Amino acid sequence: MAVQTNEEHQIGVAHFAAEFASAFGMKDFGTVLGLLHDKGKEQDDFQTYIKKESGLCPELVVHRHPNHAYVGALVAKKLYPPFTPFLAYPIMGHHAGLYDYDEYETILKEKSIPTDVDDSPLHIKLMPPVFNASPQRYEMNHLIRLLFSCLVDADYLDTEHFMKEEQSQLRNCKKSLSALSPLLDAYLEKLSKKPSTPVNQIRNEVQHACRNAAEEEPGFYSLTVPTGGGKTLSSLVWAVNHALRYGKHRIIIAIPYTSIIVQTAQVLRDIFGSENVLEHHSNISFEKLADIKGERGANAAMQMKLATENWDYPIVVTTNVQLFESMFASRPSQCRKLHNICNSVLILDEVQTLPTDYLQPIVNALKTYQRQLGVSVLFTTASQPVLEGRHRGCNPTVMLEGIDKVKEIIPADFRLHERLRRVRLHFDDEVSSYDHLARRISQFDRVLCVVNTRRDAAEIYNRLPKVDGELTFHLSRMMCPEHVAETIMKIKEALCDAGQKVIRVVSTQLIEAGVDIDFPVVFRQEAGLDSVLQAAGRCNREGSIPLGDTYVFQLGKPLPPGFMARTNSARQDMMDTVEDKFSTEAMIAYFRMLYAKVNTFDKARIAERLESSKDFLFRTASEEFHLIDDDTTSVIVNWRNGMGFAEKLKEEGPSYGLMKRLAQYSVNVRQNDLKLLIQAGALEEVLENIYIVSSPSFYDEHVGLITTNKWIEETYIL
């Protein structure tokens, strides 16, 4: 039996942690963390326990699992008192997660270093960290969490290297950004051979501006490009060249919608190869890759799965939720990746979707990662929010302390919103009923209607004519992801068929961003200006007609309270202030109006919980910081292969790959609808909190999951 001593493990962890922490100038802190984190395992009780559990001495009697993490924290406090928070928090939490201050402080006060533990001084003398700028109060919690990230990832990796060496070696098969850069150049060279058009000329100008801006100092940048201007490729040009110029390790792209992630990740794979692009979100299944590509695919799938643990890949595509909730997490599994964000390029796509209720802690996190952790940030969108400077909320006590300087890459004299204009906006003065709106939509052969709620989508769809030879589609999250993806594919195929005259689509906001479709006419239910412009981006997208038409309508009912009502009110209040609603001036006016209606930029009370001098409430903040308030329950539905995977779940129990696949056949429902499904006898709880709706009568091939209740009226930002 191979045996790794505690000393060998601590030295191995120290090596990894020092390497990781060197990315933000705290290498020696990483070394100390590694050398002290398992000091508690020197206890005789723990040695007895580990000898029995490992099978080395099975005859030994063990009455309990000895707690050991607190010991290293106490030793760190004794040896390095000025730096106790930097060391003791990570060490104490390296198994259980970062503690709240009260519990952390109680342990430090009430526990003592066991007599059988060596607490003699280390050979390392710690010096105060040299920060890039004077530390702000909101930065300290992130620095502690980054050291925690270095420690827990190092701990996992060293253990894996000893226990699963073959698996460990799979982590080392990746290329550097310098090796990937020629692949991007070759891809762009191929595109340059396409016929010259006015749009292609604009895209070339945008790319050239991005290439030039990449030479400028690390910081905050914005890329404001209207739909059709080639934003995705241009942002890559900036990111790759900026990373090479300043020695950044990876590019991380965070996106609000899974539909955009799937589309963006495919573009990236086409350029750089699938082996260099990590797609990390809830809808990806690594087992699919293994099924398709055999043994080589199995290795690639395992590499990607391993990389989701710590994002050690040259290019990462993920969700806003995954990124920002990890930045405020307390559990080791969520925090492992954080140190690999350091010294990277971060692209935040569709940045206007960041929720205002969490905007202050998000901005503070970004400022910390940029100021202290070597990250350059690029905001990309056609509807740039105002994140620079200070902005007052609904009263003088509510203030957004924004970013000091965000540099726009595209010069104003490019006039992109004028040169790429393809749409006329029409705002209805009168209210429409469902029936009236359905009649208006039916006047057009190719038309898209975007609404705010699932119920509205179903009500309008059910009123549209269903005629042989004509195609009418419904899209909402009452349909499982596999059904949504299949329907979007059918829509795209139909739009490419010149012989298919009539194509009408009614959808919730899920189609609004990142879904590359083109209709000559779009209807959009009243909403914030950014949402209206996103819908208009589906209108005349390819410029096949001189100008398309987007109609903004009102239904005879109030909008759902909260975010949707607030954004629509902000749009209404700025309508008369700027004539051109596509202009940068319009977006500035809109977001200023929106911020003025906000009663908090910090719903999770992060400032109170994490930004004091020492009373960090890591665990509480992590539990409260959720970008999407979700009181829904996921149910597996009877669509395509859903029931086959459900039967496998019953027979074999849950596994990582199976649950990923079942997510493609699941719908999230509110608690009232869950109760109605139970009352109707439609729901089967196969495992704790895992439900199946097996009857096909509860899943419609056009509109998805149905209940005995009315359609869900809650608004989802999807």
Residue pairs with C-beta under 8 A, 6 or more apart in sequence:
1 54
1 55
1 56
2 162
3 56
4 162
6 38
6 41
6 42
9 38
9 158
9 159
9 162
10 34
10 35
10 36
10 37
10 38
11 34
11 35
12 34
12 154
12 158
12 161
12 162
13 33
13 34
13 35
13 37
13 38
13 151
13 154
13 155
13 158
14 30
14 31
14 32
14 33
14 34
14 35
14 154
15 34
15 154
15 158
16 34
16 150
16 153
16 154
16 157
16 158
17 30
17 31
17 33
17 34
17 150
17 151
17 154
18 27
18 28
18 30
18 31
18 34
19 27
19 30
20 30
20 149
20 150
20 153
20 154
20 339
20 340
21 27
21 29
21 30
21 33
21 146
21 147
21 150
21 339
22 30
23 249
23 339
23 342
23 343
23 373
23 374
24 143
24 146
24 342
24 343
24 372
24 373
24 374
25 129
25 130
25 131
26 86
26 129
26 143
26 147
28 124
28 126
28 127
29 83
29 86
29 87
29 126
29 129
29 147
30 147
30 150
30 151
30 154
31 124
32 76
32 80
32 87
32 122
32 124
32 126
33 87
33 90
33 91
33 147
33 150
33 151
33 154
34 151
34 154
35 122
35 124
36 72
36 75
36 76
36 79
36 87
36 91
36 122
37 69
37 72
37 90
37 91
37 94
37 151
37 155
38 68
38 72
39 68
39 71
39 72
39 75
39 117
39 118
39 119
40 46
40 66
40 67
40 68
40 69
40 70
40 71
40 72
40 114
40 117
41 47
41 50
41 68
42 71
42 116
42 117
42 118
43 66
43 68
43 71
43 114
43 116
43 117
44 116
45 66
46 66
46 68
48 57
48 60
48 62
49 62
49 65
49 66
50 56
51 57
51 60
52 58
52 60
52 61
52 62
53 62
69 91
69 92
69 93
69 94
69 95
69 96
70 92
70 107
70 111
71 111
71 113
71 114
71 117
72 91
72 92
73 87
73 88
73 89
73 91
73 92
73 107
73 108
74 88
74 108
74 111
74 112
74 113
74 119
75 113
75 117
75 119
76 83
76 84
76 87
76 88
76 91
77 84
77 87
77 88
77 108
78 113
78 119
79 119
79 121
79 122
80 87
80 126
82 126
82 128
83 126
84 108
85 140
85 144
85 614
85 616
86 143
86 144
86 147
87 147
88 104
88 108
89 98
89 99
89 104
89 144
89 148
89 616
89 618
90 98
90 144
90 147
90 148
90 150
90 151
90 152
91 151
92 99
92 104
92 107
93 99
93 148
93 330
93 332
93 618
94 148
94 151
94 152
94 155
94 332
95 332
97 330
97 331
97 332
97 618
97 619
97 622
98 144
98 145
98 148
98 330
98 335
98 616
98 618
98 619
98 622
99 107
99 330
99 618
99 619
100 616
100 617
100 618
100 619
100 620
101 614
101 615
101 616
101 617
104 616
113 119
129 143
131 372
132 371
132 372
133 371
133 372
135 143
135 372
136 364
136 367
136 368
136 371
137 611
137 612
137 613
138 361
138 364
138 367
138 368
138 607
138 610
138 611
139 364
139 367
139 368
139 371
139 372
140 611
140 613
140 616
141 610
141 611
141 616
141 618
141 621
142 327
142 365
142 368
142 369
142 372
142 373
143 368
143 372
144 616
144 618
145 327
145 329
145 335
145 338
145 618
146 338
146 339
146 342
146 373
148 332
148 335
149 335
149 336
149 337
149 338
149 339
150 339
152 332
152 335
152 336
153 309
153 310
153 336
153 337
153 339
156 309
156 310
156 332
156 336
157 168
157 171
157 310
160 167
160 168
161 168
167 302
167 306
170 299
170 302
170 303
170 306
171 303
171 306
171 307
171 312
173 275
173 303
174 275
174 276
174 303
174 312
174 313
174 314
175 276
175 314
176 314
177 240
177 243
177 244
177 248
177 249
177 250
177 251
177 314
178 244
180 240
180 272
180 276
180 314
180 315
181 240
181 241
181 244
183 271
183 272
183 273
184 236
184 237
184 240
184 271
184 272
187 270
187 271
188 207
188 233
188 237
191 233
192 204
194 200
198 419
199 228
199 420
199 543
202 229
202 230
202 416
202 419
202 420
203 229
203 230
203 233
203 234
205 414
206 225
206 229
206 230
206 231
206 234
206 410
206 414
206 416
207 230
207 233
207 234
207 237
209 234
209 409
209 410
209 411
209 414
210 223
210 234
210 235
210 237
210 238
210 241
210 409
211 237
211 238
211 241
213 221
213 238
213 242
213 407
213 409
214 237
214 238
214 239
214 240
214 241
214 242
214 245
215 241
215 242
215 245
216 407
218 242
218 246
218 370
218 374
218 375
218 376
219 370
219 376
219 377
219 405
219 407
220 366
220 370
220 376
220 377
220 379
220 403
220 405
220 406
220 407
221 238
221 376
221 377
221 378
221 379
221 406
221 407
221 408
221 409
222 351
222 378
222 379
222 380
222 384
222 406
222 407
222 408
222 409
223 231
223 234
223 235
223 238
223 378
223 379
223 380
223 408
223 409
223 410
224 380
224 381
224 382
224 384
224 408
224 410
224 416
224 584
225 231
225 234
225 380
225 382
225 410
225 416
226 382
226 416
226 417
226 420
226 421
226 537
226 582
227 382
227 420
227 536
227 537
227 541
228 420
228 422
228 537
228 541
228 542
228 543
229 382
229 416
229 420
231 380
231 381
231 382
232 264
232 267
232 349
233 267
235 347
235 349
235 378
235 380
236 251
236 268
236 271
238 378
238 409
239 251
239 345
239 347
239 378
240 251
242 248
242 345
242 376
243 249
243 250
243 251
243 344
243 345
246 376
247 343
248 343
248 344
248 345
248 374
248 376
249 314
249 340
249 342
249 343
249 344
250 311
250 313
250 314
250 315
250 316
250 340
250 344
250 345
251 314
251 315
251 316
251 344
251 345
251 347
252 311
252 316
252 318
252 323
252 341
252 344
252 345
252 346
252 347
253 264
253 268
253 315
253 316
253 317
253 318
253 347
253 349
254 318
254 319
254 320
254 322
254 323
254 324
254 346
254 347
254 348
254 349
255 261
255 264
255 317
255 318
255 319
255 320
255 349
255 350
255 514
256 319
256 320
256 349
256 350
256 353
256 513
256 717
257 350
257 353
257 510
257 513
257 514
257 718
258 281
258 282
258 283
258 319
258 481
259 484
259 488
259 510
259 511
259 513
259 514
259 515
260 349
260 350
260 513
260 514
260 515
261 279
261 281
261 317
261 318
261 319
261 514
262 279
262 283
262 485
263 514
263 515
263 516
264 317
264 349
264 514
265 277
265 279
265 317
268 277
268 315
268 317
269 277
272 314
272 315
274 289
274 300
275 300
275 303
276 313
276 314
276 315
277 313
277 315
277 316
277 317
278 304
278 307
278 308
278 311
278 313
278 315
278 316
278 317
279 304
279 317
279 318
280 307
280 308
280 311
280 316
280 317
280 318
280 319
280 322
281 317
281 318
281 319
281 322
282 319
282 660
282 663
283 481
283 660
283 663
283 664
284 660
285 657
285 660
285 661
285 664
286 301
286 302
286 304
286 305
286 657
286 660
287 301
287 657
287 660
287 661
288 661
289 297
289 300
289 301
289 304
290 297
290 298
290 300
290 301
290 302
291 297
293 300
304 313
305 656
307 313
307 316
309 333
309 336
309 337
310 336
310 337
310 339
310 340
311 318
311 337
311 340
311 341
312 340
320 348
320 353
320 354
320 627
321 627
321 628
324 358
324 362
324 365
324 625
324 627
325 334
325 625
325 626
325 627
326 334
326 335
326 337
326 338
327 338
327 365
327 369
328 361
328 365
328 604
328 606
328 610
328 621
328 622
328 625
329 335
329 622
330 618
330 619
330 621
330 622
331 622
334 622
341 369
341 373
341 375
342 369
342 373
342 374
342 375
343 373
343 374
343 375
344 374
344 375
344 376
345 375
345 376
345 378
346 366
346 369
346 375
346 376
346 377
346 378
347 377
347 378
347 380
348 354
348 377
348 378
348 379
348 380
349 380
349 381
350 380
350 381
350 513
350 514
351 379
351 380
351 381
351 384
351 385
351 387
352 381
352 383
352 384
352 385
352 530
352 591
353 513
353 530
353 717
354 362
354 385
355 563
355 627
356 563
356 594
356 595
356 598
356 601
357 563
357 598
357 600
357 601
357 602
357 603
358 601
358 602
358 603
358 604
358 625
358 627
359 400
359 601
360 400
360 401
360 601
360 602
360 606
360 607
361 602
361 604
361 606
361 607
361 610
361 625
363 387
363 400
363 401
363 402
363 403
364 401
364 606
364 611
366 375
366 377
366 403
367 403
369 375
369 377
370 376
370 377
379 385
379 387
379 406
382 533
382 534
382 537
383 529
383 530
383 533
383 534
383 587
384 408
384 584
384 587
385 530
385 587
385 591
386 402
386 587
386 588
386 591
386 592
386 595
387 402
387 403
387 406
388 402
388 403
388 404
388 405
388 406
389 402
389 403
389 404
390 399
390 400
390 401
390 402
391 399
391 400
391 402
391 592
391 595
391 596
392 398
392 399
392 400
392 595
392 596
393 399
393 400
393 595
393 596
393 597
393 598
393 599
393 600
393 601
394 596
394 597
394 598
394 599
395 599
398 598
398 599
398 600
398 601
399 601
400 595
400 598
400 601
410 416
412 584
417 580
417 582
417 583
417 584
421 547
421 582
422 539
422 540
422 541
422 543
422 547
422 548
423 522
423 536
423 539
423 540
423 547
423 548
423 549
423 550
424 547
424 548
424 549
424 550
425 532
425 536
425 550
425 552
425 581
425 582
426 549
426 550
426 551
426 552
427 552
427 575
428 551
428 552
428 553
428 554
430 554
431 554
431 555
431 556
432 440
432 553
432 554
432 555
432 556
433 555
433 556
434 456
434 459
434 460
434 463
434 555
435 463
437 449
437 460
437 523
437 553
437 555
438 460
438 463
438 464
440 523
440 551
440 553
441 447
441 449
441 460
441 464
441 504
441 506
441 523
442 464
442 465
442 504
444 504
444 520
444 521
445 501
445 502
445 503
446 495
446 501
446 502
446 503
446 504
446 519
446 520
446 521
447 503
447 504
447 505
447 519
447 520
447 521
447 522
447 523
448 504
448 505
448 507
448 511
448 517
448 519
448 521
448 522
448 523
448 535
448 538
448 539
449 460
449 504
449 505
449 506
449 507
449 522
449 523
449 524
450 507
450 508
450 509
450 511
450 512
450 522
450 523
450 524
450 525
450 535
450 538
451 457
451 460
451 506
451 507
451 508
451 525
452 508
452 509
452 525
452 527
452 559
452 560
452 564
452 715
453 508
453 560
453 711
453 712
453 713
453 714
453 715
454 476
454 477
454 478
454 508
454 711
454 712
454 713
454 714
454 716
455 710
455 711
455 712
455 713
456 508
456 525
456 555
457 474
457 475
457 476
457 506
457 507
457 508
458 474
458 476
458 478
458 703
458 711
459 711
460 506
461 472
461 474
461 506
461 702
461 703
462 703
464 472
464 504
464 506
465 472
466 472
467 502
469 502
470 501
470 502
470 503
470 504
471 490
471 494
471 500
471 502
471 503
471 504
472 504
472 505
472 506
473 487
473 490
473 491
473 503
473 504
473 505
473 506
473 507
473 702
474 487
474 505
474 506
474 507
474 702
474 703
474 704
475 484
475 487
475 488
475 505
475 506
475 507
475 508
475 510
475 511
476 507
476 508
476 510
476 703
476 704
477 484
477 508
477 510
477 667
477 668
477 716
477 718
478 667
478 703
478 704
478 705
478 706
478 711
478 712
479 487
479 639
479 667
479 703
479 704
479 705
480 637
480 639
480 642
480 664
480 665
480 666
480 667
480 704
480 705
481 663
481 664
481 665
481 666
482 639
482 640
482 641
482 642
482 664
482 665
483 639
483 640
483 704
484 510
488 511
488 515
488 517
491 503
491 505
491 517
492 516
492 517
494 500
494 503
495 503
495 517
495 518
495 519
503 519
505 511
505 519
508 716
508 718
509 531
509 534
509 716
509 717
509 718
510 718
511 517
511 538
512 531
512 534
512 535
512 537
512 538
513 534
513 537
515 538
516 541
517 538
517 541
518 538
518 539
518 540
518 541
518 542
518 544
519 538
519 539
519 540
519 548
520 539
520 540
520 544
520 545
520 548
520 549
521 539
521 548
521 549
521 550
521 551
522 535
522 536
522 538
522 539
522 548
522 549
522 550
522 551
523 550
523 551
523 553
524 531
524 532
524 535
524 536
524 550
524 551
524 552
524 553
525 552
525 553
525 554
525 555
526 552
526 553
526 554
526 559
526 568
526 571
527 559
527 564
527 567
527 568
527 571
528 564
528 567
528 568
528 570
528 571
528 590
528 594
529 567
529 570
529 571
529 574
529 581
529 586
529 587
529 590
530 567
530 587
530 590
531 567
532 550
532 552
532 571
532 581
533 581
533 582
535 550
536 550
536 582
539 548
539 549
539 550
540 547
540 548
558 565
559 565
559 568
559 715
560 713
560 714
560 715
562 715
563 715
563 717
564 715
566 594
566 597
566 598
567 594
569 597
570 590
570 591
570 593
570 594
570 596
570 597
571 590
571 593
573 593
574 586
574 589
574 590
574 592
574 593
577 589
578 585
578 586
578 589
580 586
604 621
604 624
604 625
604 626
605 621
605 624
606 621
606 625
609 616
609 617
609 620
609 621
609 624
610 616
610 617
610 618
610 621
628 717
630 668
631 670
631 671
632 668
632 669
632 670
632 671
633 668
633 669
633 671
633 674
633 689
633 691
634 663
634 666
634 667
634 668
634 691
635 666
635 667
635 668
635 669
635 674
635 677
635 683
635 691
635 692
635 693
635 705
636 642
636 645
636 646
636 649
636 662
636 665
636 666
636 690
636 691
636 692
636 693
637 665
637 666
637 667
637 693
637 698
637 699
637 704
637 705
638 693
638 694
638 695
638 696
638 698
638 699
639 665
639 699
639 704
640 665
641 665
642 662
642 665
643 692
643 694
645 658
645 661
645 662
645 665
646 662
646 665
646 686
646 692
646 694
648 658
649 658
649 662
649 686
649 687
649 690
650 686
652 658
653 687
654 687
654 690
667 704
667 705
669 677
669 705
669 707
669 712
670 712
670 714
672 709
673 707
673 709
673 712
674 683
674 691
676 707
676 708
676 709
677 683
677 693
677 698
677 707
679 708
680 698
680 707
680 708
682 693
682 695
682 698
682 707
683 691
683 692
683 693
684 691
684 692
684 693
684 694
685 691
686 692
693 699
693 705
698 705
698 706
698 707
699 705
699 706
700 706
